[in-house]
Amino acid sequence: MDVKETAAVCRDAFAELASPACIHDPYPFMRWLREHDPVHRATSGLFLLSRHADIYWALKATGDAFRGPAPGDLARYFPRAATSLSLSLLASTLAMQDPPTHTRLRRLVSRDFTKREIDNLRPRIARIVEERLDAIAPALGRREIVDLHREFALALPMLVFAELFGTPQDHMSGLAAIIGSILEGLSPRADDAQLAAADAASAKVMAYYGDLIQRKRTDPRQDIVSMLVGAHSEDADKLSDAELISMLWGMLLGGFATTAATIGHAVLAMLAYPEQRHWLQEDAGVEAFVEEVLRCDAPAMFSSIPRIAQRDITLRGVTIPKGADVRVLLAAGNRDPDAFPDPDCFDPARFFGSTNPGMSNDGKIMLSFGHGIHFCLGAQLARVQLAESLPRIEARFPTLALAETPIREPSAFLRTFRTLPVRLHAGGEA
């Protein structure tokens, strides 16, 4: 759709977001949606919200005005769930649950996924960052082109997850290679072939985690999986193996590809806005830079999890009927001028000095990690990886530049890269 035209209606925003024009730059279309169709009904019957205030309200109202799909709803909202392993796994994840089930599961996992536990990983994450930069330095020093997406942005979260889960690096590499096919299969517009590929990949992930749980039960180590499996012996309530596999599957899908995408966007921001690199000189500035990257380029364009309207809801003059499936366009909300003035301008100053991560100086919430009871469990892990990476990249490769135009993955849901080719300018040191 040509957003320069005064089109009266968009038939399906999900299809438009998958178009080549939106893969290249989705933000003009998102602006059009906010201004002309902020409560959009797609041809599939899904509703899509694109204004910050509406998204914030919907996320906060989950558990009240909205709920996750109950087991009896699966056939309606996931017609292929009865035969799809990936969709049945998705239905069992923490993000799909409502209180009191959600409250129980979140309590059991969050006690081992606290900010303190993640911050304790900082030295190991910093070491991994240095090792990956050491690995690409020789090629950059020879003025060769390096695919930063493959060699760093994908490699870093893969290696961090290996540390977090207590798995060999080569095992995690094998799992990481198949995550993309699962994410594509879970898209609202996935065809049968994509869903079949996702199911085959999910079966491999399930089998691996089932074996890992047994190994951690007999030989526990200092890692998250060992703690989830065997610690807290004083607590009679524990995660079952099925619940734990679902949890680990969801963590891998939610935290690997999205973190890799955000690292790529952060590097692009460093290269596109060299006047903003001064923010990377001290901790508070790094935090502000990271938040602005997350605001400008949310890795997940829209919520993949259905939120079911508990009653008829009138929003912006549109009635969302009871039982409707509502999704939120996170990336559009992050660029809503009613929430963030001059939203297309990259400006870390809007977050500098804020005492609440994800909140701007004037109290607006950056939406990339969600909000409310389903706020992203891995938000702190992603922030730490970015905060440990960006200053080191800037310090070691100050003349880093794009070598060729990056190639995007053709995904409506995950805004990420296929390649991100970089090199050093003449005179740059590695």
C-alpha positions as CSV (number, residue, x, y, z in Angstrom):
1,M,0.0,0.0,0.0
2,D,1.3,3.5,-0.9
3,V,0.9,5.5,2.2
4,K,1.3,8.7,0.1
5,E,-2.2,7.9,-1.3
6,T,-5.3,8.8,0.7
7,A,-6.4,5.2,0.9
8,A,-9.7,4.9,2.8
9,V,-9.1,1.5,4.2
10,C,-6.5,-1.2,4.6
11,R,-7.9,-4.7,4.3
12,D,-5.3,-6.5,6.2
13,A,-2.5,-4.8,8.2
14,F,-0.8,-8.2,8.8
15,A,-0.5,-8.8,5.1
16,E,0.8,-5.2,4.5
17,L,3.4,-5.6,7.2
18,A,4.7,-8.6,5.3
19,S,5.1,-6.6,2.1
20,P,8.6,-5.8,0.7
21,A,8.0,-2.1,1.3
22,C,7.2,-2.7,5.0
23,I,10.1,-5.2,5.4
24,H,12.3,-2.4,4.3
25,D,10.7,0.4,6.3
26,P,7.4,-0.3,8.2
27,Y,7.1,3.0,9.9
28,P,5.3,5.1,7.2
29,F,2.6,2.4,7.1
30,M,2.4,2.3,10.9
31,R,2.0,6.1,10.9
32,W,-0.9,5.7,8.5
33,L,-2.5,3.1,10.7
34,R,-2.3,5.3,13.8
35,E,-3.8,8.2,12.0
36,H,-6.5,6.5,9.9
37,D,-7.3,3.0,11.3
38,P,-5.9,2.8,14.9
39,V,-8.3,-0.1,15.8
40,H,-7.9,-2.2,12.7
41,R,-9.8,-5.3,11.9
42,A,-7.9,-7.7,9.6
43,T,-9.6,-10.0,7.1
44,S,-8.9,-12.9,9.5
45,G,-11.0,-11.1,12.2
46,L,-8.0,-10.2,14.4
47,F,-8.0,-6.7,15.8
48,L,-4.7,-4.7,15.8
49,L,-4.2,-1.6,18.0
50,S,-1.5,0.9,16.9
51,R,-1.7,3.9,19.3
52,H,0.4,4.0,22.4
53,A,-2.4,4.9,24.8
54,D,-4.5,2.0,23.5
55,I,-1.7,-0.5,23.6
56,Y,-0.6,0.5,27.1
57,W,-4.2,0.2,28.3
58,A,-4.7,-3.2,26.6
59,L,-1.5,-4.6,28.0
60,K,-2.3,-3.3,31.5
61,A,-5.9,-4.6,31.2
62,T,-4.8,-8.2,30.5
63,G,-6.4,-10.3,33.2
64,D,-9.4,-7.9,33.3
65,A,-10.7,-6.7,30.0
66,F,-8.6,-9.3,28.2
67,R,-7.6,-12.8,28.9
68,G,-5.5,-15.5,27.3
69,P,-7.2,-18.3,25.4
70,A,-8.6,-21.0,27.7
71,P,-8.0,-24.7,26.8
72,G,-11.5,-24.9,25.4
73,D,-10.8,-21.9,23.1
74,L,-7.8,-23.5,21.3
75,A,-9.9,-25.0,18.4
76,R,-11.3,-21.5,17.7
77,Y,-8.3,-19.3,18.0
78,F,-5.8,-22.0,16.9
79,P,-7.7,-24.2,14.5
80,R,-4.5,-26.2,13.7
81,A,-3.5,-26.5,17.4
82,A,-4.9,-30.1,17.6
83,T,-2.3,-31.2,15.0
84,S,0.5,-28.7,15.6
85,L,3.1,-29.3,18.2
86,S,4.3,-25.6,18.0
87,L,0.9,-24.2,18.5
88,S,0.1,-26.5,21.4
89,L,3.5,-25.5,23.0
90,L,2.6,-21.9,22.5
91,A,-0.7,-22.4,24.2
92,S,1.1,-23.8,27.2
93,T,3.6,-21.0,27.7
94,L,3.6,-18.5,30.5
95,A,2.6,-15.7,28.2
96,M,-0.7,-17.5,27.3
97,Q,-1.8,-18.1,30.9
98,D,-4.1,-16.1,33.1
99,P,-4.2,-15.8,36.9
100,P,-4.1,-17.9,39.1
101,T,-2.1,-20.3,36.8
102,H,0.0,-17.4,35.5
103,T,0.7,-16.2,39.0
104,R,1.9,-19.6,40.1
105,L,4.2,-20.2,37.1
106,R,5.6,-16.7,37.2
107,R,6.5,-17.1,40.8
108,L,8.2,-20.4,40.3
109,V,10.4,-19.1,37.5
110,S,11.0,-15.5,38.5
111,R,12.7,-16.4,41.8
112,D,15.7,-17.7,39.7
113,F,15.4,-15.0,37.1
114,T,15.8,-11.9,39.2
115,K,17.7,-8.8,38.3
116,R,20.3,-9.8,40.8
117,E,20.8,-13.2,39.2
118,I,21.1,-11.6,35.8
119,D,23.5,-9.0,37.0
120,N,25.6,-11.8,38.5
121,L,26.1,-12.9,34.9
122,R,27.6,-9.6,33.8
123,P,31.2,-10.7,34.1
124,R,30.6,-13.8,32.1
125,I,28.6,-11.8,29.5
126,A,31.4,-9.2,29.3
127,R,33.9,-12.1,28.7
128,I,31.8,-13.5,25.9
129,V,31.5,-10.1,24.3
130,E,35.3,-9.6,24.4
131,E,35.8,-13.1,23.0
132,R,33.5,-12.5,20.1
133,L,35.1,-9.1,19.3
134,D,38.5,-10.8,19.4
135,A,37.2,-13.3,16.9
136,I,36.2,-10.7,14.3
137,A,39.1,-8.2,15.0
138,P,41.6,-9.9,12.6
139,A,39.3,-9.9,9.6
140,L,38.3,-6.3,10.3
141,G,42.0,-5.4,10.7
142,R,42.6,-6.8,7.2
143,R,39.8,-4.5,5.9
144,E,37.6,-7.5,5.1
145,I,33.8,-7.4,5.3
146,V,32.4,-9.1,8.4
147,D,28.7,-10.1,8.8
148,L,28.1,-8.6,12.2
149,H,24.7,-10.3,12.4
150,R,26.1,-13.8,12.1
151,E,29.4,-13.3,13.8
152,F,28.3,-11.2,16.8
153,A,24.6,-10.4,17.1
154,L,23.5,-14.0,16.8
155,A,26.5,-15.5,18.4
156,L,26.3,-13.4,21.6
157,P,22.8,-14.4,22.9
158,M,23.5,-18.0,21.8
159,L,26.6,-18.1,24.0
160,V,24.8,-16.3,26.8
161,F,22.0,-18.8,26.7
162,A,24.5,-21.6,26.9
163,E,25.9,-20.1,30.1
164,L,22.4,-19.4,31.5
165,F,21.1,-22.9,30.8
166,G,24.3,-24.7,31.4
167,T,24.6,-26.3,28.0
168,P,27.6,-26.9,25.7
169,Q,28.0,-24.1,23.2
170,D,27.7,-26.4,20.2
171,H,24.4,-27.7,21.5
172,M,23.0,-24.2,21.8
173,S,24.3,-23.4,18.3
174,G,22.2,-26.3,16.9
175,L,19.1,-25.0,18.7
176,A,19.7,-21.4,17.6
177,A,19.8,-22.5,14.0
178,I,16.2,-23.6,14.0
179,I,14.5,-20.9,16.0
180,G,13.7,-18.8,13.0
181,S,11.6,-21.5,11.5
182,I,9.6,-21.8,14.7
183,L,8.9,-18.1,14.8
184,E,7.8,-18.1,11.2
185,G,5.4,-21.0,11.9
186,L,3.8,-19.1,14.7
187,S,3.0,-16.0,12.6
188,P,-0.7,-15.4,12.1
189,R,-0.1,-15.7,8.4
190,A,2.0,-18.9,8.4
191,D,1.0,-21.5,5.8
192,D,0.9,-25.2,6.4
193,A,4.4,-25.8,5.1
194,Q,5.8,-23.2,7.5
195,L,3.9,-24.7,10.4
196,A,5.1,-28.2,9.6
197,A,8.7,-26.9,9.6
198,A,8.1,-25.2,12.9
199,D,6.7,-28.4,14.4
200,A,9.8,-30.4,13.3
201,A,12.0,-27.8,14.9
202,S,10.0,-27.7,18.1
203,A,10.2,-31.5,18.4
204,K,14.0,-31.2,18.4
205,V,13.9,-28.5,21.0
206,M,11.5,-30.5,23.2
207,A,13.6,-33.6,23.0
208,Y,16.8,-31.7,23.8
209,Y,15.3,-30.0,26.8
210,G,13.7,-33.2,28.1
211,D,17.1,-34.8,28.1
212,L,18.7,-31.7,29.6
213,I,16.2,-31.7,32.5
214,Q,17.1,-35.3,33.4
215,R,20.9,-34.6,33.2
216,K,20.4,-31.5,35.5
217,R,18.4,-33.6,37.9
218,T,21.2,-36.1,38.4
219,D,24.1,-33.7,38.0
220,P,23.0,-30.2,39.0
221,R,25.3,-27.3,38.3
222,Q,25.2,-23.5,38.9
223,D,22.8,-22.6,36.1
224,I,19.1,-21.6,35.7
225,V,17.9,-25.1,34.6
226,S,19.5,-26.8,37.6
227,M,17.9,-24.3,39.9
228,L,14.5,-24.7,38.3
229,V,14.8,-28.5,38.4
230,G,16.2,-29.2,41.8
231,A,16.5,-26.1,44.0
232,H,14.0,-24.7,46.5
233,S,13.5,-28.1,48.2
234,E,11.5,-26.3,50.9
235,D,8.8,-25.5,48.4
236,A,6.3,-28.2,47.8
237,D,5.2,-26.6,44.5
238,K,7.5,-27.3,41.6
239,L,7.4,-27.0,37.9
240,S,6.5,-30.3,36.2
241,D,8.8,-31.5,33.4
242,A,6.2,-30.5,30.8
243,E,5.9,-27.0,32.4
244,L,9.6,-26.6,32.5
245,I,10.1,-27.7,28.8
246,S,7.4,-25.2,27.8
247,M,9.1,-22.5,29.9
248,L,12.5,-23.1,28.3
249,W,11.0,-23.3,24.8
250,G,9.3,-19.9,25.4
251,M,12.5,-18.4,26.8
252,L,14.5,-19.5,23.8
253,L,12.0,-18.2,21.3
254,G,11.4,-14.9,23.2
255,G,15.0,-14.0,24.1
256,F,17.3,-15.2,21.4
257,A,16.3,-13.8,18.0
258,T,14.9,-10.6,19.5
259,T,18.1,-9.8,21.3
260,A,20.1,-10.5,18.2
261,A,17.8,-8.1,16.2
262,T,18.2,-5.4,18.8
263,I,22.0,-5.7,18.8
264,G,21.9,-5.2,15.0
265,H,19.6,-2.1,15.4
266,A,21.9,-0.7,18.1
267,V,25.0,-1.0,15.8
268,L,23.0,0.6,13.0
269,A,22.1,3.5,15.3
270,M,25.8,3.9,16.3
271,L,26.7,4.1,12.6
272,A,23.8,6.3,11.5
273,Y,24.1,8.8,14.4
274,P,27.8,9.3,15.2
275,E,26.9,12.5,17.1
276,Q,25.0,10.3,19.6
277,R,28.0,8.0,20.4
278,H,29.0,10.1,23.4
279,W,26.2,8.4,25.3
280,L,28.3,5.3,25.3
281,Q,31.0,6.8,27.5
282,E,29.4,6.2,30.9
283,D,26.8,3.8,32.4
284,A,23.8,6.1,32.6
285,G,24.3,7.2,29.0
286,V,24.6,3.6,27.8
287,E,21.3,2.8,29.5
288,A,19.6,5.7,27.8
289,F,21.1,4.7,24.4
290,V,19.8,1.1,24.9
291,E,16.3,2.3,25.8
292,E,16.2,4.5,22.7
293,V,17.3,1.7,20.4
294,L,14.5,-0.5,21.9
295,R,12.0,2.3,21.4
296,C,13.0,3.2,17.8
297,D,13.2,-0.4,16.6
298,A,11.1,-2.9,18.6
299,P,12.4,-6.4,17.5
300,A,8.9,-7.9,17.7
301,M,6.5,-5.8,15.6
302,F,3.3,-7.0,17.2
303,S,2.2,-9.3,20.0
304,S,2.1,-12.9,18.9
305,I,-0.1,-13.9,21.9
306,P,-3.9,-13.6,21.5
307,R,-5.6,-11.4,24.0
308,I,-9.3,-12.3,24.1
309,A,-11.9,-9.5,24.8
310,Q,-13.9,-10.4,27.9
311,R,-16.7,-8.1,26.9
312,D,-17.7,-5.7,24.1
313,I,-15.1,-2.9,24.1
314,T,-15.6,0.4,22.3
315,L,-12.3,2.0,21.4
316,R,-11.8,5.0,19.0
317,G,-15.4,4.6,17.8
318,V,-14.8,0.9,16.9
319,T,-16.6,-1.9,18.8
320,I,-14.4,-4.9,19.5
321,P,-16.8,-7.7,20.2
322,K,-16.6,-10.1,23.2
323,G,-14.4,-13.0,22.3
324,A,-12.4,-11.2,19.6
325,D,-8.7,-11.8,19.3
326,V,-6.8,-8.5,19.9
327,R,-3.1,-7.9,19.1
328,V,-1.0,-4.8,19.7
329,L,1.4,-3.2,17.3
330,L,4.2,-2.5,19.7
331,A,6.5,-0.8,17.1
332,A,3.8,1.6,16.2
333,G,3.1,2.6,19.8
334,N,6.8,3.3,20.3
335,R,6.7,5.8,17.5
336,D,3.4,7.5,18.5
337,P,4.0,11.3,18.7
338,D,1.4,11.6,21.5
339,A,3.8,9.5,23.7
340,F,7.2,10.4,22.4
341,P,7.7,13.9,20.7
342,D,9.5,13.8,17.4
343,P,9.3,10.0,17.5
344,D,11.3,9.3,14.4
345,C,14.3,11.2,15.8
346,F,16.9,9.0,17.6
347,D,17.4,10.8,20.9
348,P,18.7,9.0,24.0
349,A,18.2,12.2,26.0
350,R,14.5,11.3,26.4
351,F,15.5,8.4,28.7
352,F,18.6,9.9,30.3
353,G,18.3,10.1,34.1
354,S,15.1,8.1,34.4
355,T,15.2,5.9,37.5
356,N,12.8,3.4,35.9
357,P,14.1,1.3,33.0
358,G,11.9,1.7,30.0
359,M,10.3,4.9,31.2
360,S,11.1,8.2,29.5
361,N,11.8,11.4,31.5
362,D,8.2,12.4,31.1
363,G,6.7,9.1,32.3
364,K,5.9,7.4,29.0
365,I,6.5,3.6,28.8
366,M,8.6,2.1,26.0
367,L,6.5,-0.9,24.9
368,S,9.1,-3.3,23.4
369,F,9.1,-5.6,26.5
370,G,5.3,-5.3,26.9
371,H,3.7,-4.2,30.1
372,G,1.5,-5.6,32.9
373,I,1.5,-9.2,34.1
374,H,3.1,-10.4,30.9
375,F,6.1,-8.0,31.0
376,C,9.0,-9.8,29.3
377,L,10.8,-12.1,31.8
378,G,14.1,-11.7,29.9
379,A,14.1,-7.9,29.7
380,Q,17.1,-7.5,32.1
381,L,19.1,-10.2,30.3
382,A,18.6,-8.4,27.0
383,R,19.5,-5.0,28.5
384,V,22.7,-6.4,30.1
385,Q,23.9,-7.9,26.8
386,L,23.4,-4.6,25.0
387,A,25.0,-2.6,27.7
388,E,28.1,-4.8,27.8
389,S,28.4,-4.8,24.0
390,L,27.9,-1.3,22.7
391,P,30.7,0.6,24.6
392,R,33.2,-2.2,23.7
393,I,32.3,-2.1,20.0
394,E,32.6,1.7,20.1
395,A,36.0,1.6,21.9
396,R,37.5,-1.2,19.8
397,F,36.2,-0.2,16.4
398,P,35.6,3.5,16.3
399,T,35.8,3.6,12.5
400,L,33.3,0.8,12.0
401,A,31.0,1.4,9.0
402,L,28.5,-0.4,6.8
403,A,30.2,-2.2,4.0
404,E,26.9,-3.0,2.1
405,T,23.2,-2.5,2.5
406,P,22.0,-4.9,5.3
407,I,19.5,-7.5,4.2
408,R,16.4,-8.0,6.3
409,E,14.6,-11.2,7.0
410,P,11.3,-11.2,5.2
411,S,9.3,-11.5,8.4
412,A,6.2,-9.4,9.3
413,F,6.6,-10.3,13.0
414,L,10.4,-10.2,13.8
415,R,12.2,-7.1,12.4
416,T,15.7,-8.6,12.1
417,F,18.5,-9.2,9.7
418,R,19.8,-11.8,7.3
419,T,23.1,-10.1,7.0
420,L,24.7,-6.9,8.5
421,P,28.0,-6.4,6.6
422,V,30.5,-4.0,8.2
423,R,34.1,-3.1,7.7
424,L,36.6,-0.6,9.1
425,H,37.3,2.7,7.4
426,A,40.9,3.2,6.2
427,G,43.0,4.0,9.2
428,G,40.8,2.2,11.6
429,E,42.4,-0.2,14.1
430,A,41.1,-3.5,15.2
